[in-house]
Amino acid sequence: MASLPVATTLNPHITHFKPTKSVKFTPTHLTNLQENAKNSRTLYNSHFKQISFLCKDGRIQEAVDLFTERQLKNFQIEPEIYGELLQGCVYERDFFMGQQIHALIIKNGEHFARNEYVETKLVIFYAKCSFLEVTVYLFRRLRKQNVFSWAAIVGLYCRMGFSEEALLGFIEMQENCFLADNFVVPNVLKACGALQMIGFGKGVHGYVLKMGFGGCVFVASSLVDMYGKCGVLDDARQVFDNMSERNVVAWNSMIASYVQNGMNEEAIEVFCEMRMEGIELTHVTVASFLSASANLYAQVEGKQGHAIAIVYALDLDNILGSSIINFYSKVGLIEDAELVFSRMLEKDVVTWNLLISCYVQYGLIENALNLCRLMRLENFRLDLVTLALVLSASADTCNIKLGQEGHCYCIRNNLESDVVVAGSIVNMYAKCERINHARRVFDSTTMRDLVLWNTLLAAYAVLGLSGEALKLFYQMQLEGVPPNVISWNSLILGFLRSGQVNKAKDMFSEMKSLGFKPNVITWTTLISGLAQNGFGDEAILLFQQMLEAGNRPNVVSIVGALSACTETASLQFGKVIHGYITRQSLCLSIPVATALVDMYAKCGSIDRAKKVFDMILIKELPLYNAMISAYGLHGQAVEALSLFKHLREEAIGPDNVTFTGILSACSHAGLINKGLEFSVDMVSEHHVKPSMKHYGCVVSLLSRHGNLDEALMLILRMPFEPDAQILGSLLAACKEHREIEIGEYISKFLFDLEPANSGNFVSLSNTYAAAGRWDEVSRLRVLMKEKGLKKNPGCSWIQIGGEHHVFVAGDIPHSETGEIYSTLALLGQEMLLLGYVPMLRNAEFCCS
């Protein structure tokens, strides 16, 4: 690097010898004058070195005192002394002292104030103290700019987040024929990374190679960081591998780049290489490693990272402490996170927010609120993140009172206009089903960004308000906010939630035609929505298209596809998806395992369901529930009750779904007393509030085994109005037990609830037929014709290869009808030979 120019003009304030008349110097006089000048210079150099040493040693006050003492004694003062004093203030970031020196420079006149060296030092001083306006003013009034002043201004822009200005400064510097050195280039690369301007960054990389800076470890580390922030990991790794010398900054940059881009396993590998090469770890190194471990939910590795921090005696500062808390929070070790938090001597707002976030994530809302109170007692203000967490907690628990308190706090502290806070408030009101309140908050926010628009759009979508969602979708575009993939996803979800499947598919097609590439959430939303709306075959087809498009499905995608297989009873496709999960080494999580158990059970393969269940070593309640329901569905009540007993031995508390499954199992197996015992224990022992499904199971339990009066009394005493399903099950039982009076009574309610459902008329007709009351059967047949109702024919299907074959009662259009009926006739004869007698249901003929 070039050195700064230093003016050597003598101080004009010191009185110099001026002869009043011509003097003739003898050789002795000349020798004495030269000796005095030499001594004066020697003394000045000595004083300069003393001041310089004190400044570099951080003793800026002593340096200033020495300077003042020498000035009072009229010792020679040159501009470079002011430069050293300003540099000392830079070392100590002593802004007040630097201002005093600046004032002294101005007081001593233009000779000092307009000296190039002093002017440059002033720019550097104010830049290092992050005073942007002053720095820019002094920089622009420089008579002569140089590489040092440019380095200061570019570095300041970059440090303060003005990345575009930093790059413009770099360009202007080049245009003014100042070549950026290895101090400027790292800042320029940092700005490229912040703006993700990979093209500009590659141009700077070319400049680095041209200027021969490639061997500088600081420049190379900055290149790694820039490529990492731009997501070009191959180039980042290439630069890293080609470095002849790697310091800890280079290693940290490579690890952090992998973590930032979700390549956590690679980050851990680099960390291990770094340790093998004996590079000393820093707080940043361990913090990045812990972030990778947290993202992978890798408990063992993360705990090792914590142990390494202890072994290396790294201080538990905000960076490291926050990383450890974040790791323990993500893997669910809340007590460990609390312990680390309690041992941190200094905590910033980020640290507090991390533990609050941990509590909110695991539903410990009271803990989160208590920590907020403690945070305020420690004189920390609740910032935007804290408030977003509180509002998120109220949204997740539908606690409107807490949410409104948070909203009031925002208003009192003038925070409600912040777009992030506004988004949290809108989300809170939406999840608490106060969508009108959410809309008012949205409308009152003047600065609305895309995230806020998407928040309200998602709120309408979740509630199935597709019309409102569509109007908002068009409104945002009219106001100059173009939608993104998230906007389209919400719109598709809204149509699916409201049952408008064709509209959702149209939006999916329009989205693609406009150049928007569907992401995993898009595919997942559509697959799950189609399955839930009864379009299982289309959902399976869409899952195949998703894989062909190169999208790796997530847990929700797989669960949605398995749900579609369950809906269509497609065992073949269910097995294909299970195979895909195995081949891709996808983690068999609890949701996926639960969906597999449910699919196999409902597709008739209870043995496969049991195998999947047994594969999961650490089982959770949803998986137990699925297996209990599977046993109940297949009439294996003993196995269901045994699994329920095991569930309790594992100290896992049953929920309402568990009791639905166990009561259903008892109903199918005719275990009336056992089922009634469970219904009592559910309330008295486990404090589970009975739902309509539980009442339905008990009604089915009683009615299937002839206790129709008790079943009817239970329905009449329920705390809510009975639905068609529970009444229908009792009516079906009336046919089996020829209970005409109760059947007629129940059918009146059913006809009012579902006047267009022919099945209710058929059930009552079958009840009359079973009791031999044919006149009533005929009357119902006439009534059905008058209402235009027809019995829905029975339907069955079978899948052969990739094709579904669907059959209804009396079906003949199938291409292989002759062979099918011939086979049926042979089966009928074989059944007669084995002694089976056919049961003819006259009611069915009558109503068909």
Buried (B, 14 or more C-beta within 10 A) or exposed (E): EEEBEEEEEEBEEEEEEEEEEEEEEEEEEEEEEEEEEEEBEEEBEEBBEBBBEBBBEEBBEBBBEBBEEBBEEEBBBBBBBBBBBBBBBBEBEBBEBBBBBBEBBEEBEEBBBBBBBBBBBBBBBBBBBEBBEBBBEBBEEBEEBBBBBBBBBBBBBBBBEBBEBBBBBBEBBEEEEBEBBBBBBBBBBBBBBBBBBBEBBBEBBEBBEEBEBBEBBBBBBBBBBBBBBBBBBEBBBEBBEEBEEBBBBBBBBBBBBBBBBEBBEBBBBBBEEBBEEEBEBBBBBBBBBBBBBBBBBBBEBBBBBBEBBEEEEBEBBBBBBBBBBBBBBBBEBBEBBBEBBEEBEEBBBBBBBBBBBBBBBEEBBEBBBEBBEEBEEEEBEBBBBBBBBBBBBBBBBEBBEBBBBBBEBBEEEEBBEBBBBBBBBBBBBBBBEBBEBBBEBBEEBEEBBBEBBBBBBBBBBBBBBBEBBBEBBEEBEEEEBEBEBBBBBBBBBBBBBBBBBEBBBEBBEEBEEEEBEBBBBBBBBBBBBBBBBBBBBBBBBBBEEBBEEEBEBBBBBBBBBBBBBBBBBBBEBBBBBBEBBEEEEBEBBBBBBBBBBBBBBBBEBBEBBBEBBEEBEEBBBBBBBBBBBBBBBBBBBEBBBEBBEEBEEEEBEBBBBBBBBBBBBBBBBEBBEBBBEBBEBBEEEBEBEBBBBBBBBBBBBBBBBBBBEBBBEBBEEBEEEBBBEBBBBBBBBBBBBBBBEBBBBBBEBBBEBBEEBBBBBBBBBBBBBBBEBEEBBEEBBEEBEEEEBEBEEEEEEEBEEEEEEEBEEEBEEEEEEEEBEEEEEEEEEEEEEEEEEEEEEEBBEBBE
